[in-house]
Amino acid sequence: MAKISELPPDLRPLAVTDGDKVRLTPELETALLDTTIEAIGPLKEAGKLGALLLQLSPSFSPRYHQIKELERIIDRLGAYRLAVELRNRNWMISEKAHEVTRYFEERGVSLVMVDAPISTNFTVMPEFEVVTTPKLAYLRLHGRDEKAYTTGRTVSERFNYAYSEEDVKETIEKADRLAEAADDVHIIYNNNHSNLAPKAAEAFQAMRASHATPKY
């Protein structure tokens, strides 16, 4: 839960609090979404808005939540291309993965794929390659250092990983496969320690330049 001081001032009167923590109510959720939509209006009008990314906390787990809790957000953002990144691996293991995939397919929402370390830590998503809407495939690359990912205290420490030339080639191959199933493919490097993300993106673009014009 957020602190009330983290809310926009004009939304604080709507807050229901437990101490200094804000409880997310349907009324507050709708107001937050409306505020976000208003803020991104200029980007949409200028044709600069590719997709909205909804990144969930690892605490959003199938043990305590249901995937259909996202329904109000998906409905309110129906006019936008939406990508949802789950951050608790238990959504995408065993029989739960089929339920989650079907949910996003039925709603035409892109389920975000991730490039991450091989790990059983609940915060590290397993590898999967699923396109849940032909409108958009979305891949985020967080780095492959398990120790950094699971023990880092800051975002920069967690995603401190330099993608090698071979890593980038693997990503290009995956992007090409995704492009066969989706109209657009978004490749987002999030190994955001120092300048590692832009360097990886530049390497991706340079290697990809010799191919046919991509859709991503």
Rosetta constraint file for C-alpha pairs under 8 A:
AtomPair CA 1 CA 21 HARMONIC 5.85 0.50
AtomPair CA 1 CA 22 HARMONIC 5.75 0.50
AtomPair CA 1 CA 23 HARMONIC 6.43 0.50
AtomPair CA 1 CA 24 HARMONIC 7.49 0.50
AtomPair CA 2 CA 6 HARMONIC 6.49 0.50
AtomPair CA 2 CA 7 HARMONIC 7.80 0.50
AtomPair CA 2 CA 21 HARMONIC 5.68 0.50
AtomPair CA 2 CA 22 HARMONIC 5.52 0.50
AtomPair CA 2 CA 23 HARMONIC 7.94 0.50
AtomPair CA 3 CA 7 HARMONIC 7.32 0.50
AtomPair CA 3 CA 20 HARMONIC 5.67 0.50
AtomPair CA 3 CA 21 HARMONIC 4.57 0.50
AtomPair CA 3 CA 22 HARMONIC 5.68 0.50
AtomPair CA 4 CA 12 HARMONIC 6.55 0.50
AtomPair CA 4 CA 15 HARMONIC 7.31 0.50
AtomPair CA 4 CA 17 HARMONIC 7.65 0.50
AtomPair CA 4 CA 20 HARMONIC 6.20 0.50
AtomPair CA 4 CA 21 HARMONIC 6.15 0.50
AtomPair CA 4 CA 22 HARMONIC 5.71 0.50
AtomPair CA 5 CA 9 HARMONIC 7.94 0.50
AtomPair CA 7 CA 11 HARMONIC 6.42 0.50
AtomPair CA 7 CA 12 HARMONIC 6.15 0.50
AtomPair CA 8 CA 12 HARMONIC 6.66 0.50
AtomPair CA 11 CA 15 HARMONIC 7.08 0.50
AtomPair CA 11 CA 28 HARMONIC 7.58 0.50
AtomPair CA 11 CA 31 HARMONIC 7.30 0.50
AtomPair CA 11 CA 32 HARMONIC 7.82 0.50
AtomPair CA 14 CA 27 HARMONIC 7.47 0.50
AtomPair CA 14 CA 28 HARMONIC 6.14 0.50
AtomPair CA 15 CA 22 HARMONIC 6.12 0.50
AtomPair CA 15 CA 23 HARMONIC 7.05 0.50
AtomPair CA 15 CA 24 HARMONIC 7.90 0.50
AtomPair CA 15 CA 28 HARMONIC 6.66 0.50
AtomPair CA 16 CA 22 HARMONIC 5.85 0.50
AtomPair CA 16 CA 23 HARMONIC 5.53 0.50
AtomPair CA 16 CA 24 HARMONIC 7.66 0.50
AtomPair CA 16 CA 25 HARMONIC 7.56 0.50
AtomPair CA 17 CA 21 HARMONIC 5.36 0.50
AtomPair CA 17 CA 22 HARMONIC 4.40 0.50
AtomPair CA 17 CA 23 HARMONIC 5.53 0.50
AtomPair CA 18 CA 22 HARMONIC 6.29 0.50
AtomPair CA 18 CA 23 HARMONIC 6.83 0.50
AtomPair CA 24 CA 28 HARMONIC 6.28 0.50
AtomPair CA 24 CA 29 HARMONIC 6.37 0.50
AtomPair CA 25 CA 29 HARMONIC 6.06 0.50
AtomPair CA 26 CA 30 HARMONIC 6.13 0.50
AtomPair CA 27 CA 31 HARMONIC 6.30 0.50
AtomPair CA 28 CA 32 HARMONIC 6.12 0.50
AtomPair CA 29 CA 33 HARMONIC 6.24 0.50
AtomPair CA 30 CA 34 HARMONIC 6.14 0.50
AtomPair CA 30 CA 73 HARMONIC 7.97 0.50
AtomPair CA 30 CA 76 HARMONIC 7.86 0.50
AtomPair CA 31 CA 35 HARMONIC 6.16 0.50
AtomPair CA 32 CA 36 HARMONIC 6.22 0.50
AtomPair CA 33 CA 37 HARMONIC 6.13 0.50
AtomPair CA 33 CA 73 HARMONIC 7.57 0.50
AtomPair CA 33 CA 76 HARMONIC 7.41 0.50
AtomPair CA 34 CA 38 HARMONIC 6.20 0.50
AtomPair CA 35 CA 39 HARMONIC 6.24 0.50
AtomPair CA 36 CA 40 HARMONIC 6.32 0.50
AtomPair CA 37 CA 41 HARMONIC 6.17 0.50
AtomPair CA 40 CA 44 HARMONIC 6.50 0.50
AtomPair CA 41 CA 45 HARMONIC 6.16 0.50
AtomPair CA 42 CA 46 HARMONIC 6.09 0.50
AtomPair CA 43 CA 47 HARMONIC 6.25 0.50
AtomPair CA 43 CA 48 HARMONIC 5.04 0.50
AtomPair CA 43 CA 49 HARMONIC 5.36 0.50
AtomPair CA 44 CA 48 HARMONIC 5.89 0.50
AtomPair CA 44 CA 49 HARMONIC 5.09 0.50
AtomPair CA 50 CA 81 HARMONIC 7.42 0.50
AtomPair CA 51 CA 80 HARMONIC 6.76 0.50
AtomPair CA 51 CA 81 HARMONIC 4.89 0.50
AtomPair CA 51 CA 82 HARMONIC 5.64 0.50
AtomPair CA 51 CA 83 HARMONIC 6.91 0.50
AtomPair CA 52 CA 80 HARMONIC 7.05 0.50
AtomPair CA 52 CA 81 HARMONIC 6.25 0.50
AtomPair CA 52 CA 82 HARMONIC 4.88 0.50
AtomPair CA 52 CA 83 HARMONIC 6.08 0.50
AtomPair CA 53 CA 82 HARMONIC 6.10 0.50
AtomPair CA 53 CA 83 HARMONIC 4.87 0.50
AtomPair CA 53 CA 84 HARMONIC 5.85 0.50
AtomPair CA 53 CA 85 HARMONIC 7.28 0.50
AtomPair CA 54 CA 82 HARMONIC 7.38 0.50
AtomPair CA 54 CA 83 HARMONIC 6.14 0.50
AtomPair CA 54 CA 84 HARMONIC 4.71 0.50
AtomPair CA 54 CA 85 HARMONIC 6.13 0.50
AtomPair CA 55 CA 84 HARMONIC 5.97 0.50
AtomPair CA 55 CA 85 HARMONIC 4.75 0.50
AtomPair CA 55 CA 86 HARMONIC 6.51 0.50
AtomPair CA 55 CA 87 HARMONIC 7.50 0.50
AtomPair CA 56 CA 60 HARMONIC 6.59 0.50
AtomPair CA 56 CA 84 HARMONIC 7.61 0.50
AtomPair CA 56 CA 85 HARMONIC 6.16 0.50
AtomPair CA 56 CA 86 HARMONIC 5.48 0.50
AtomPair CA 56 CA 87 HARMONIC 5.98 0.50
AtomPair CA 57 CA 86 HARMONIC 7.42 0.50
AtomPair CA 57 CA 87 HARMONIC 5.85 0.50
AtomPair CA 57 CA 88 HARMONIC 7.55 0.50
AtomPair CA 58 CA 86 HARMONIC 7.42 0.50
AtomPair CA 58 CA 87 HARMONIC 4.62 0.50
AtomPair CA 58 CA 88 HARMONIC 4.59 0.50
AtomPair CA 58 CA 122 HARMONIC 7.59 0.50
AtomPair CA 58 CA 123 HARMONIC 5.75 0.50
AtomPair CA 59 CA 88 HARMONIC 7.11 0.50
AtomPair CA 60 CA 64 HARMONIC 7.22 0.50
AtomPair CA 60 CA 65 HARMONIC 6.30 0.50
AtomPair CA 60 CA 86 HARMONIC 7.95 0.50
AtomPair CA 60 CA 87 HARMONIC 7.63 0.50
AtomPair CA 60 CA 88 HARMONIC 6.83 0.50
AtomPair CA 61 CA 65 HARMONIC 5.71 0.50
AtomPair CA 61 CA 66 HARMONIC 7.90 0.50
AtomPair CA 61 CA 88 HARMONIC 5.84 0.50
AtomPair CA 61 CA 90 HARMONIC 6.87 0.50
AtomPair CA 61 CA 91 HARMONIC 6.91 0.50
AtomPair CA 62 CA 66 HARMONIC 5.92 0.50
AtomPair CA 62 CA 67 HARMONIC 7.49 0.50
AtomPair CA 62 CA 90 HARMONIC 6.71 0.50
AtomPair CA 62 CA 91 HARMONIC 6.14 0.50
AtomPair CA 65 CA 69 HARMONIC 7.29 0.50
AtomPair CA 67 CA 100 HARMONIC 6.99 0.50
AtomPair CA 67 CA 103 HARMONIC 7.87 0.50
AtomPair CA 70 CA 74 HARMONIC 6.20 0.50
AtomPair CA 71 CA 75 HARMONIC 6.07 0.50
AtomPair CA 72 CA 76 HARMONIC 6.11 0.50
AtomPair CA 73 CA 77 HARMONIC 6.16 0.50
AtomPair CA 74 CA 78 HARMONIC 5.97 0.50
AtomPair CA 74 CA 82 HARMONIC 7.77 0.50
AtomPair CA 77 CA 81 HARMONIC 7.99 0.50
AtomPair CA 77 CA 82 HARMONIC 7.34 0.50
AtomPair CA 78 CA 82 HARMONIC 7.95 0.50
AtomPair CA 81 CA 109 HARMONIC 7.29 0.50
AtomPair CA 81 CA 136 HARMONIC 7.73 0.50
AtomPair CA 82 CA 109 HARMONIC 5.67 0.50
AtomPair CA 82 CA 110 HARMONIC 6.25 0.50
AtomPair CA 83 CA 109 HARMONIC 6.04 0.50
AtomPair CA 83 CA 110 HARMONIC 4.50 0.50
AtomPair CA 83 CA 111 HARMONIC 5.82 0.50
AtomPair CA 83 CA 112 HARMONIC 6.03 0.50
AtomPair CA 83 CA 138 HARMONIC 6.93 0.50
AtomPair CA 84 CA 109 HARMONIC 7.40 0.50
AtomPair CA 84 CA 110 HARMONIC 6.31 0.50
AtomPair CA 84 CA 111 HARMONIC 5.26 0.50
AtomPair CA 84 CA 112 HARMONIC 5.61 0.50
AtomPair CA 85 CA 111 HARMONIC 6.36 0.50
AtomPair CA 85 CA 112 HARMONIC 4.84 0.50
AtomPair CA 85 CA 113 HARMONIC 7.46 0.50
AtomPair CA 86 CA 91 HARMONIC 7.51 0.50
AtomPair CA 86 CA 112 HARMONIC 7.42 0.50
AtomPair CA 86 CA 125 HARMONIC 7.83 0.50
AtomPair CA 87 CA 123 HARMONIC 5.79 0.50
AtomPair CA 87 CA 124 HARMONIC 6.91 0.50
AtomPair CA 87 CA 125 HARMONIC 6.36 0.50
AtomPair CA 88 CA 122 HARMONIC 5.54 0.50
AtomPair CA 88 CA 123 HARMONIC 5.08 0.50
AtomPair CA 88 CA 124 HARMONIC 6.78 0.50
AtomPair CA 88 CA 125 HARMONIC 6.35 0.50
AtomPair CA 89 CA 93 HARMONIC 6.78 0.50
AtomPair CA 89 CA 121 HARMONIC 7.86 0.50
AtomPair CA 89 CA 122 HARMONIC 5.28 0.50
AtomPair CA 89 CA 123 HARMONIC 6.19 0.50
AtomPair CA 89 CA 124 HARMONIC 5.89 0.50
AtomPair CA 89 CA 125 HARMONIC 4.37 0.50
AtomPair CA 89 CA 126 HARMONIC 6.17 0.50
AtomPair CA 90 CA 96 HARMONIC 7.61 0.50
AtomPair CA 90 CA 122 HARMONIC 6.82 0.50
AtomPair CA 91 CA 96 HARMONIC 5.77 0.50
AtomPair CA 91 CA 97 HARMONIC 5.87 0.50
AtomPair CA 91 CA 100 HARMONIC 6.93 0.50
AtomPair CA 92 CA 96 HARMONIC 6.09 0.50
AtomPair CA 92 CA 97 HARMONIC 4.11 0.50
AtomPair CA 92 CA 98 HARMONIC 7.86 0.50
AtomPair CA 92 CA 100 HARMONIC 7.35 0.50
AtomPair CA 92 CA 125 HARMONIC 7.46 0.50
AtomPair CA 92 CA 126 HARMONIC 6.99 0.50
AtomPair CA 93 CA 97 HARMONIC 5.42 0.50
AtomPair CA 93 CA 126 HARMONIC 7.66 0.50
AtomPair CA 95 CA 99 HARMONIC 7.03 0.50
AtomPair CA 96 CA 100 HARMONIC 6.29 0.50
AtomPair CA 97 CA 101 HARMONIC 6.06 0.50
AtomPair CA 98 CA 102 HARMONIC 6.08 0.50
AtomPair CA 99 CA 103 HARMONIC 6.18 0.50
AtomPair CA 100 CA 104 HARMONIC 6.51 0.50
AtomPair CA 101 CA 105 HARMONIC 6.19 0.50
AtomPair CA 101 CA 111 HARMONIC 7.48 0.50
AtomPair CA 101 CA 130 HARMONIC 7.83 0.50
AtomPair CA 101 CA 132 HARMONIC 6.70 0.50
AtomPair CA 102 CA 106 HARMONIC 6.07 0.50
AtomPair CA 102 CA 132 HARMONIC 7.83 0.50
AtomPair CA 103 CA 107 HARMONIC 6.48 0.50
AtomPair CA 104 CA 108 HARMONIC 5.96 0.50
AtomPair CA 104 CA 109 HARMONIC 5.10 0.50
AtomPair CA 104 CA 110 HARMONIC 6.65 0.50
AtomPair CA 104 CA 111 HARMONIC 6.48 0.50
AtomPair CA 104 CA 132 HARMONIC 5.95 0.50
AtomPair CA 104 CA 133 HARMONIC 7.80 0.50
AtomPair CA 105 CA 109 HARMONIC 6.47 0.50
AtomPair CA 105 CA 110 HARMONIC 7.82 0.50
AtomPair CA 105 CA 132 HARMONIC 4.56 0.50
AtomPair CA 105 CA 133 HARMONIC 5.94 0.50
AtomPair CA 108 CA 132 HARMONIC 6.75 0.50
AtomPair CA 108 CA 133 HARMONIC 5.11 0.50
AtomPair CA 109 CA 132 HARMONIC 6.56 0.50
AtomPair CA 109 CA 133 HARMONIC 6.04 0.50
AtomPair CA 110 CA 131 HARMONIC 6.92 0.50
AtomPair CA 110 CA 132 HARMONIC 5.45 0.50
AtomPair CA 110 CA 133 HARMONIC 5.72 0.50
AtomPair CA 110 CA 136 HARMONIC 6.13 0.50
AtomPair CA 110 CA 137 HARMONIC 6.22 0.50
AtomPair CA 110 CA 138 HARMONIC 6.72 0.50
AtomPair CA 111 CA 130 HARMONIC 7.61 0.50
AtomPair CA 111 CA 131 HARMONIC 7.15 0.50
AtomPair CA 111 CA 132 HARMONIC 6.17 0.50
AtomPair CA 111 CA 137 HARMONIC 7.80 0.50
AtomPair CA 111 CA 138 HARMONIC 7.26 0.50
AtomPair CA 112 CA 137 HARMONIC 7.42 0.50
AtomPair CA 112 CA 138 HARMONIC 5.17 0.50
AtomPair CA 112 CA 139 HARMONIC 5.84 0.50
AtomPair CA 112 CA 140 HARMONIC 7.16 0.50
AtomPair CA 113 CA 127 HARMONIC 7.45 0.50
AtomPair CA 113 CA 128 HARMONIC 6.55 0.50
AtomPair CA 113 CA 129 HARMONIC 6.59 0.50
AtomPair CA 113 CA 130 HARMONIC 7.36 0.50
AtomPair CA 113 CA 138 HARMONIC 6.25 0.50
AtomPair CA 113 CA 139 HARMONIC 4.78 0.50
AtomPair CA 113 CA 140 HARMONIC 6.37 0.50
AtomPair CA 114 CA 125 HARMONIC 7.04 0.50
AtomPair CA 114 CA 127 HARMONIC 6.79 0.50
AtomPair CA 114 CA 128 HARMONIC 7.86 0.50
AtomPair CA 114 CA 139 HARMONIC 5.54 0.50
AtomPair CA 114 CA 140 HARMONIC 4.86 0.50
AtomPair CA 114 CA 141 HARMONIC 5.66 0.50
AtomPair CA 114 CA 142 HARMONIC 7.13 0.50
AtomPair CA 115 CA 127 HARMONIC 6.93 0.50
AtomPair CA 115 CA 139 HARMONIC 7.42 0.50
AtomPair CA 115 CA 140 HARMONIC 6.26 0.50
AtomPair CA 115 CA 141 HARMONIC 4.50 0.50
AtomPair CA 115 CA 142 HARMONIC 5.88 0.50
AtomPair CA 115 CA 143 HARMONIC 6.61 0.50
AtomPair CA 115 CA 144 HARMONIC 7.33 0.50
AtomPair CA 116 CA 124 HARMONIC 6.80 0.50
AtomPair CA 116 CA 125 HARMONIC 7.06 0.50
AtomPair CA 116 CA 126 HARMONIC 7.75 0.50
AtomPair CA 116 CA 127 HARMONIC 7.57 0.50
AtomPair CA 116 CA 141 HARMONIC 6.62 0.50
AtomPair CA 116 CA 142 HARMONIC 5.53 0.50
AtomPair CA 116 CA 143 HARMONIC 5.38 0.50
AtomPair CA 116 CA 144 HARMONIC 4.98 0.50
AtomPair CA 116 CA 145 HARMONIC 7.85 0.50
AtomPair CA 117 CA 124 HARMONIC 7.20 0.50
AtomPair CA 117 CA 143 HARMONIC 6.72 0.50
AtomPair CA 117 CA 144 HARMONIC 3.99 0.50
AtomPair CA 117 CA 145 HARMONIC 5.73 0.50
AtomPair CA 117 CA 146 HARMONIC 5.11 0.50
AtomPair CA 117 CA 149 HARMONIC 7.58 0.50
AtomPair CA 118 CA 124 HARMONIC 7.89 0.50
AtomPair CA 118 CA 126 HARMONIC 7.32 0.50
AtomPair CA 118 CA 144 HARMONIC 7.39 0.50
AtomPair CA 118 CA 146 HARMONIC 6.90 0.50
AtomPair CA 119 CA 124 HARMONIC 6.38 0.50
AtomPair CA 119 CA 126 HARMONIC 7.74 0.50
AtomPair CA 119 CA 146 HARMONIC 6.64 0.50
AtomPair CA 120 CA 124 HARMONIC 6.94 0.50
AtomPair CA 121 CA 150 HARMONIC 7.25 0.50
AtomPair CA 123 CA 150 HARMONIC 7.54 0.50
AtomPair CA 124 CA 149 HARMONIC 7.98 0.50
AtomPair CA 124 CA 150 HARMONIC 7.91 0.50
AtomPair CA 131 CA 136 HARMONIC 7.66 0.50
AtomPair CA 131 CA 137 HARMONIC 5.73 0.50
AtomPair CA 131 CA 178 HARMONIC 7.20 0.50
AtomPair CA 131 CA 181 HARMONIC 6.79 0.50
AtomPair CA 131 CA 182 HARMONIC 7.15 0.50
AtomPair CA 132 CA 137 HARMONIC 7.68 0.50
AtomPair CA 133 CA 137 HARMONIC 7.25 0.50
AtomPair CA 133 CA 182 HARMONIC 7.04 0.50
AtomPair CA 134 CA 181 HARMONIC 6.01 0.50
AtomPair CA 134 CA 182 HARMONIC 4.18 0.50
AtomPair CA 134 CA 183 HARMONIC 5.95 0.50
AtomPair CA 135 CA 182 HARMONIC 5.52 0.50
AtomPair CA 135 CA 183 HARMONIC 5.15 0.50
AtomPair CA 135 CA 184 HARMONIC 6.25 0.50
AtomPair CA 136 CA 182 HARMONIC 5.42 0.50
AtomPair CA 136 CA 183 HARMONIC 6.07 0.50
AtomPair CA 136 CA 184 HARMONIC 4.92 0.50
AtomPair CA 136 CA 185 HARMONIC 5.78 0.50
AtomPair CA 136 CA 186 HARMONIC 7.49 0.50
AtomPair CA 137 CA 178 HARMONIC 6.49 0.50
AtomPair CA 137 CA 179 HARMONIC 7.72 0.50
AtomPair CA 137 CA 182 HARMONIC 5.88 0.50
AtomPair CA 137 CA 183 HARMONIC 7.99 0.50
AtomPair CA 137 CA 184 HARMONIC 6.33 0.50
AtomPair CA 137 CA 185 HARMONIC 4.71 0.50
AtomPair CA 137 CA 186 HARMONIC 6.27 0.50
AtomPair CA 138 CA 185 HARMONIC 5.85 0.50
AtomPair CA 138 CA 186 HARMONIC 4.83 0.50
AtomPair CA 138 CA 187 HARMONIC 6.33 0.50
AtomPair CA 138 CA 188 HARMONIC 7.86 0.50
AtomPair CA 139 CA 185 HARMONIC 7.76 0.50
AtomPair CA 139 CA 186 HARMONIC 6.16 0.50
AtomPair CA 139 CA 187 HARMONIC 5.07 0.50
AtomPair CA 139 CA 188 HARMONIC 6.16 0.50
AtomPair CA 140 CA 187 HARMONIC 6.11 0.50
AtomPair CA 140 CA 188 HARMONIC 4.68 0.50
AtomPair CA 140 CA 189 HARMONIC 5.86 0.50
AtomPair CA 140 CA 190 HARMONIC 6.49 0.50
AtomPair CA 141 CA 187 HARMONIC 7.76 0.50
AtomPair CA 141 CA 188 HARMONIC 6.15 0.50
AtomPair CA 141 CA 189 HARMONIC 4.79 0.50
AtomPair CA 141 CA 190 HARMONIC 5.41 0.50
AtomPair CA 141 CA 191 HARMONIC 6.62 0.50
AtomPair CA 142 CA 159 HARMONIC 5.61 0.50
AtomPair CA 142 CA 161 HARMONIC 7.93 0.50
AtomPair CA 142 CA 189 HARMONIC 6.67 0.50
AtomPair CA 142 CA 190 HARMONIC 4.90 0.50
AtomPair CA 142 CA 191 HARMONIC 4.83 0.50
AtomPair CA 142 CA 192 HARMONIC 7.95 0.50
AtomPair CA 143 CA 149 HARMONIC 7.85 0.50
AtomPair CA 143 CA 159 HARMONIC 5.53 0.50
AtomPair CA 143 CA 160 HARMONIC 6.80 0.50
AtomPair CA 143 CA 161 HARMONIC 4.99 0.50
AtomPair CA 143 CA 162 HARMONIC 7.30 0.50
AtomPair CA 143 CA 163 HARMONIC 7.17 0.50
AtomPair CA 143 CA 190 HARMONIC 7.56 0.50
AtomPair CA 143 CA 191 HARMONIC 5.42 0.50
AtomPair CA 144 CA 149 HARMONIC 7.71 0.50
AtomPair CA 144 CA 161 HARMONIC 6.45 0.50
AtomPair CA 145 CA 149 HARMONIC 6.01 0.50
AtomPair CA 145 CA 159 HARMONIC 7.67 0.50
AtomPair CA 145 CA 160 HARMONIC 7.42 0.50
AtomPair CA 145 CA 161 HARMONIC 6.26 0.50
AtomPair CA 146 CA 150 HARMONIC 6.04 0.50
AtomPair CA 147 CA 151 HARMONIC 5.82 0.50
AtomPair CA 147 CA 152 HARMONIC 7.57 0.50
AtomPair CA 148 CA 152 HARMONIC 5.03 0.50
AtomPair CA 148 CA 157 HARMONIC 6.11 0.50
AtomPair CA 148 CA 158 HARMONIC 4.71 0.50
AtomPair CA 148 CA 159 HARMONIC 6.78 0.50
AtomPair CA 148 CA 160 HARMONIC 6.74 0.50
AtomPair CA 149 CA 157 HARMONIC 7.47 0.50
AtomPair CA 149 CA 158 HARMONIC 4.12 0.50
AtomPair CA 149 CA 159 HARMONIC 6.03 0.50
AtomPair CA 149 CA 160 HARMONIC 7.97 0.50
AtomPair CA 150 CA 158 HARMONIC 6.79 0.50
AtomPair CA 151 CA 158 HARMONIC 6.99 0.50
AtomPair CA 152 CA 156 HARMONIC 7.93 0.50
AtomPair CA 152 CA 157 HARMONIC 4.81 0.50
AtomPair CA 152 CA 158 HARMONIC 4.46 0.50
AtomPair CA 153 CA 157 HARMONIC 6.42 0.50
AtomPair CA 153 CA 158 HARMONIC 6.97 0.50
AtomPair CA 154 CA 158 HARMONIC 6.22 0.50
AtomPair CA 155 CA 159 HARMONIC 6.21 0.50
AtomPair CA 155 CA 192 HARMONIC 7.54 0.50
AtomPair CA 155 CA 193 HARMONIC 7.92 0.50
AtomPair CA 156 CA 160 HARMONIC 5.99 0.50
AtomPair CA 156 CA 191 HARMONIC 7.74 0.50
AtomPair CA 156 CA 192 HARMONIC 5.73 0.50
AtomPair CA 156 CA 193 HARMONIC 4.54 0.50
AtomPair CA 156 CA 194 HARMONIC 7.65 0.50
AtomPair CA 157 CA 193 HARMONIC 6.78 0.50
AtomPair CA 159 CA 190 HARMONIC 7.17 0.50
AtomPair CA 159 CA 191 HARMONIC 4.65 0.50
AtomPair CA 159 CA 192 HARMONIC 5.96 0.50
AtomPair CA 159 CA 193 HARMONIC 6.28 0.50
AtomPair CA 160 CA 191 HARMONIC 5.92 0.50
AtomPair CA 160 CA 192 HARMONIC 6.76 0.50
AtomPair CA 160 CA 193 HARMONIC 5.02 0.50
AtomPair CA 160 CA 196 HARMONIC 7.82 0.50
AtomPair CA 161 CA 191 HARMONIC 5.99 0.50
AtomPair CA 161 CA 193 HARMONIC 7.48 0.50
AtomPair CA 161 CA 196 HARMONIC 7.23 0.50
AtomPair CA 162 CA 191 HARMONIC 7.49 0.50
AtomPair CA 162 CA 196 HARMONIC 5.87 0.50
AtomPair CA 162 CA 200 HARMONIC 7.47 0.50
AtomPair CA 163 CA 167 HARMONIC 5.64 0.50
AtomPair CA 163 CA 168 HARMONIC 6.52 0.50
AtomPair CA 163 CA 196 HARMONIC 7.89 0.50
AtomPair CA 163 CA 200 HARMONIC 6.17 0.50
AtomPair CA 164 CA 168 HARMONIC 6.31 0.50
AtomPair CA 165 CA 169 HARMONIC 6.31 0.50
AtomPair CA 165 CA 203 HARMONIC 7.63 0.50
AtomPair CA 166 CA 170 HARMONIC 6.35 0.50
AtomPair CA 167 CA 171 HARMONIC 6.41 0.50
AtomPair CA 168 CA 172 HARMONIC 6.27 0.50
AtomPair CA 168 CA 200 HARMONIC 7.34 0.50
AtomPair CA 168 CA 203 HARMONIC 7.14 0.50
AtomPair CA 168 CA 204 HARMONIC 5.91 0.50
AtomPair CA 169 CA 173 HARMONIC 6.34 0.50
AtomPair CA 169 CA 204 HARMONIC 7.66 0.50
AtomPair CA 169 CA 207 HARMONIC 7.63 0.50
AtomPair CA 170 CA 174 HARMONIC 6.32 0.50
AtomPair CA 171 CA 175 HARMONIC 6.03 0.50
AtomPair CA 172 CA 176 HARMONIC 6.14 0.50
AtomPair CA 172 CA 204 HARMONIC 7.03 0.50
AtomPair CA 172 CA 208 HARMONIC 7.03 0.50
AtomPair CA 173 CA 177 HARMONIC 6.44 0.50
AtomPair CA 174 CA 178 HARMONIC 6.24 0.50
AtomPair CA 175 CA 179 HARMONIC 6.09 0.50
AtomPair CA 175 CA 185 HARMONIC 7.03 0.50
AtomPair CA 175 CA 187 HARMONIC 7.63 0.50
AtomPair CA 176 CA 180 HARMONIC 6.73 0.50
AtomPair CA 177 CA 181 HARMONIC 7.25 0.50
AtomPair CA 178 CA 182 HARMONIC 6.24 0.50
AtomPair CA 178 CA 185 HARMONIC 6.83 0.50
AtomPair CA 179 CA 183 HARMONIC 6.67 0.50
AtomPair CA 179 CA 184 HARMONIC 6.73 0.50
AtomPair CA 179 CA 185 HARMONIC 6.11 0.50
AtomPair CA 179 CA 214 HARMONIC 7.98 0.50
AtomPair CA 179 CA 215 HARMONIC 6.75 0.50
AtomPair CA 179 CA 216 HARMONIC 7.80 0.50
AtomPair CA 183 CA 215 HARMONIC 6.98 0.50
AtomPair CA 184 CA 215 HARMONIC 5.52 0.50
AtomPair CA 184 CA 216 HARMONIC 5.68 0.50
AtomPair CA 185 CA 215 HARMONIC 6.44 0.50
AtomPair CA 185 CA 216 HARMONIC 4.66 0.50
AtomPair CA 186 CA 216 HARMONIC 5.70 0.50
AtomPair CA 187 CA 216 HARMONIC 7.27 0.50
AtomPair CA 189 CA 197 HARMONIC 5.24 0.50
AtomPair CA 189 CA 198 HARMONIC 7.49 0.50
AtomPair CA 189 CA 200 HARMONIC 7.06 0.50
AtomPair CA 189 CA 201 HARMONIC 6.52 0.50
AtomPair CA 190 CA 197 HARMONIC 5.92 0.50
AtomPair CA 191 CA 196 HARMONIC 6.13 0.50
AtomPair CA 191 CA 197 HARMONIC 5.13 0.50
AtomPair CA 192 CA 196 HARMONIC 6.13 0.50
AtomPair CA 192 CA 197 HARMONIC 5.40 0.50
AtomPair CA 193 CA 197 HARMONIC 7.41 0.50
AtomPair CA 195 CA 199 HARMONIC 6.28 0.50
AtomPair CA 196 CA 200 HARMONIC 6.14 0.50
AtomPair CA 197 CA 201 HARMONIC 6.19 0.50
AtomPair CA 198 CA 202 HARMONIC 6.02 0.50
AtomPair CA 199 CA 203 HARMONIC 6.21 0.50
AtomPair CA 200 CA 204 HARMONIC 6.17 0.50
AtomPair CA 201 CA 205 HARMONIC 6.23 0.50
AtomPair CA 202 CA 206 HARMONIC 6.07 0.50
AtomPair CA 203 CA 207 HARMONIC 6.16 0.50
AtomPair CA 204 CA 208 HARMONIC 6.01 0.50
AtomPair CA 205 CA 209 HARMONIC 5.95 0.50
AtomPair CA 206 CA 210 HARMONIC 7.84 0.50
AtomPair CA 209 CA 213 HARMONIC 7.68 0.50
